[in-house]
Amino acid sequence: MNRTMNIWYPIFAAILLGWFFLWFFSPETKAQDITYQGYLPPVNVEWEILSIAGAENWDPVKRPIGAKGERGRLQFTAARWKQLSVKPHYWADSRQNFAIKETHRVEAIHVIDLISKCRALNRHATPYLVALVHAAGFEAVASGHIPAMKKDFAERAANIYHELETKP
């Protein structure tokens, strides 16, 4: 009987681990369901996604593909997409329901990662700073050498964020 029980422990553990993996990485995960290190982020993740998307893509009808192959509302490069998802990069701007769910999940994780980078700078994450880290990159913000074009982008995104805040 003891030998039989020893066989079932790894099987049970594998099933439990697989269930947890599928639950945690489910594409149905929404931005508001994700917390950052056990507490809610200092900025609204959904509004930040919408504000960065609004600043990146001023024409919502076009399918945005950047000059360097960036795709989706947040203009993900293939390398960045690969860091956040195992799905193909072209899903970032796909109109298929399964791809849209994955894109929303990746966008939420990306914004939460930007918030963590703001914290790594020992600065409070604001809509402006999160958008600035998105546009200019962590190294540029850390060094203080930020092009004016990237600051303008962050300011546009912050203005969109504050417009969302004031809507009822």
N, C-alpha and C positions, 0 to 999 in steps of 0.2 A: 504494500500500500504506500509506503514511503517513497519507493521508486516511481510510482505512478504520479504522485503529487509533484515530485521534482520535475517531471516532464511538462506538467501543466503550467508551472510558474512562468517560464519564459514565453510560452504561448499567450498566456493571459497578459503579461506585461507588454508584449508586442501589440496586442489588440488595443490595450488601453493607451499606449503611446501613439498608435496610429489614429485612434479616435481623437485624442488631444490635438495632434498635428492637423488633422482635417478641420477641427473646430476652430483652431487658432488662425490658420491660414485660409479660412473659407473666403471665397470671393464675395460672399454676401456681407462681409464685415463693412460697416459704414464708418465714415469719418468720426461721427459722434460716439461710436462704440469704443474707439481706441483712446486709451489714456496714456499719459506719458509718465513713466516711472511711478505709477501708483496714484497720480493725481491728475486733475484736468489741466490741459495746457493753458498758458497765460493768454493766448489768443484763440479765437474760435477757428478751429481747423477748417471747417467747411467754408467760412467766409474768407479765410486766407487763400484757399484753393481758388475760389471764385474771383478774388481780387487779383491774384497773380495771373489767372487765366484771362481776365479782362484786360490786363495790361499787356500780356503777350499777344493776344489775338483780338484785335479790335473788330474784326469781321467774323461773326459767328457762323456765317454760311459756308465760308471756305474751309477746306480741310487743311489745316496748317502743317506744312512740311518745311522746316527751316533750310537755310543754305547748307548747313553741315549735316543734314539728314535728321534733324530734330523732329519729333512727332508729338502730337497730342496737344491738349490745352496748355500744359505746362512746358511744352517743348523739350521733352526728354531726349537726350542723346542715346544711342544704342548702348553705350557703356553704362550710363546711369540706369537705364531700364533693366539691364542685365543684373545690376547690383540689387535691384528691388523685386525682380520677378523672374520666374523661369519661363514665362510665356514669351512668344515672339514679339519683337519690337514693333511690328506693324499693328499690333493690337492697340497701341497707344492712341491711334486716331481712327480705329475701326468703329463702324456704326452697329455692329452685331451686339446683341444683349450680353452674351457671355464676356465679350471683350470689354464692354463698357463697365461691367462690374469689376473686372480685374484692374482696369484703368483707375477707377475710383479708389480701390484699395491701395494701389501704388501711389496715387497722388496724396492720400492721407499719410502714408508712411513717409513719403518724401517731405511733407510739411512738418511732421513731427521730428524728423531728422534735422531739418533746418532750425527748429526751435531748440533742439539739443545743442546745435552748433552755436546758437546765440548764448546759451548758458555756458558753453565752453569758453566764450569770450568774456565771461563774468559780467554780462550785460543782460538787462531785463528784455525779454523777447517782446517786441512791439510789432505791429503790422509792417511798419517801415523797415525795421531791422531784418525781419524774416524775409521780406521781399528783396532787400539788399544782398543778403547772403545767397539767396536764390540766383540773383542776376550776376553779381560780381564774383561770387565764390568766397569760401571761408578764408582762404589765404589773403585775398585782397582786402577783405574787411578787417582781418586781424592786423595786417600791416598798415592799414590806413590809406593805401594807395588805390583809390576807387575812382574810375573814370566818371566824368559828369553825366554821361549817357546812362550809366548804371544807377546813379543817384536819381536821375529823372524818372527812370523806370520804377524804382522803389517808391518814389513820391506818388506816381500815378496809381500804383497798387494800393498804397496806404489810403489815398483819397477814395478809391473804390470801396475799400474795406469800411471806411467811416460812413460812406453812403449806405452800405448794407446795414450798419449798426443803427442808423437813424430811421430806417424803414420799419413801419409797424408790423 
